[in-house]
Amino acid sequence: MCSILLTSRKNDAKLKRCAGAWGMLLVPYERLLFARKKAVGSKETLKTVERGQAKIVYVAKNAERRITEPIIRACQARGIPVEEVPSMKELGRACGISVNCASAAVIEE
């Protein structure tokens, strides 16, 4: 897998220092960025988990718990790994959409 550098205006200086030290910055949701097939959004993610198609699920830390909790419980019941992403905005960008996203899943890598 490739390493990538994601920047935001707030963290540009900090990320540039990190990038200079290590070359590139690894993001926790790198698998999602390069997935061939993914489920985007809470309804699609939950359906994918219930069907047993999800390889890994990503949940935004700042998403409402009433939205993400059923997904997390379904993943725990099926043994699917769950990773938290710092914000819904970052998760939306990683999914290639221009809106915020509470959860997403990798179906095929």
C-alpha positions as CSV (number, residue, x, y, z in Angstrom):
1,M,0.0,0.0,0.0
2,C,1.0,3.6,-0.6
3,S,1.4,6.2,2.1
4,I,-0.4,9.5,1.5
5,L,-0.4,13.0,3.0
6,L,-3.7,14.6,3.8
7,T,-3.7,18.2,4.8
8,S,-6.1,20.8,6.1
9,R,-5.6,24.5,6.4
10,K,-5.4,24.4,10.2
11,N,-2.7,21.7,10.3
12,D,-0.6,22.5,7.3
13,A,2.5,23.6,9.2
14,K,2.4,20.6,11.6
15,L,1.8,18.1,8.8
16,K,4.6,19.6,6.7
17,R,7.0,19.1,9.6
18,C,5.9,15.5,9.9
19,A,6.0,14.9,6.2
20,G,9.6,16.4,6.1
21,A,10.6,14.0,8.9
22,W,9.1,10.8,7.6
23,G,8.5,11.5,3.9
24,M,4.8,10.8,4.0
25,L,2.1,10.6,6.6
26,L,0.2,7.4,7.0
27,V,-3.6,7.8,7.7
28,P,-5.5,5.2,9.7
29,Y,-8.1,4.8,6.9
30,E,-5.7,4.1,4.1
31,R,-7.5,0.9,3.1
32,L,-10.7,2.9,2.5
33,L,-9.0,5.3,0.2
34,F,-7.7,2.5,-2.1
35,A,-10.7,0.2,-1.8
36,R,-12.2,-1.1,-5.1
37,K,-15.6,-1.3,-3.6
38,K,-16.9,0.4,-0.4
39,A,-20.2,1.2,1.4
40,V,-20.6,4.9,2.2
41,G,-23.1,6.2,4.8
42,S,-24.6,4.6,7.9
43,K,-27.5,2.7,6.2
44,E,-25.3,1.2,3.5
45,T,-22.6,0.3,6.1
46,L,-25.0,-1.4,8.4
47,K,-26.5,-3.4,5.5
48,T,-23.0,-4.4,4.4
49,V,-22.1,-5.6,7.9
50,E,-25.3,-7.5,8.3
51,R,-24.7,-9.3,4.9
52,G,-21.2,-10.2,6.1
53,Q,-19.5,-8.4,3.2
54,A,-17.6,-5.8,5.2
55,K,-13.8,-6.4,5.7
56,I,-13.3,-3.3,7.9
57,V,-15.6,-0.5,9.1
58,Y,-14.7,3.1,9.8
59,V,-16.7,5.3,12.2
60,A,-16.3,9.0,12.7
61,K,-15.6,10.0,16.4
62,N,-17.8,13.1,16.1
63,A,-20.8,11.3,14.7
64,E,-23.9,10.8,16.9
65,R,-23.7,7.7,18.9
66,R,-27.3,6.8,18.1
67,I,-26.2,6.5,14.5
68,T,-23.0,4.6,15.0
69,E,-23.8,2.4,17.9
70,P,-25.9,-0.2,15.9
71,I,-23.1,-0.5,13.4
72,I,-20.4,-1.0,16.1
73,R,-22.6,-3.6,17.8
74,A,-23.2,-5.5,14.5
75,C,-19.5,-5.5,13.8
76,Q,-18.6,-6.8,17.3
77,A,-21.2,-9.6,16.9
78,R,-19.6,-10.6,13.5
79,G,-16.0,-10.1,14.4
80,I,-15.5,-7.2,11.9
81,P,-12.8,-4.7,12.9
82,V,-13.9,-1.1,13.6
83,E,-11.6,1.9,13.4
84,E,-12.4,5.4,14.5
85,V,-11.6,8.4,12.2
86,P,-11.2,11.8,13.8
87,S,-14.1,13.5,12.0
88,M,-17.0,13.0,9.7
89,K,-15.5,15.6,7.3
90,E,-12.3,13.5,7.0
91,L,-14.2,10.3,6.5
92,G,-16.3,12.0,3.7
93,R,-13.2,13.1,2.0
94,A,-11.7,9.6,2.2
95,C,-14.8,8.2,0.6
96,G,-14.6,10.7,-2.2
97,I,-17.7,12.6,-1.4
98,S,-18.1,16.3,-0.7
99,V,-20.3,15.9,2.4
100,N,-19.7,14.6,5.9
101,C,-19.9,10.8,6.5
102,A,-20.6,9.0,9.8
103,S,-19.5,5.6,8.7
104,A,-18.1,3.6,5.8
105,A,-16.9,0.0,5.1
106,V,-14.4,-1.6,2.8
107,I,-16.2,-4.4,0.8
108,E,-13.4,-5.3,-1.7
109,E,-9.8,-4.2,-1.7
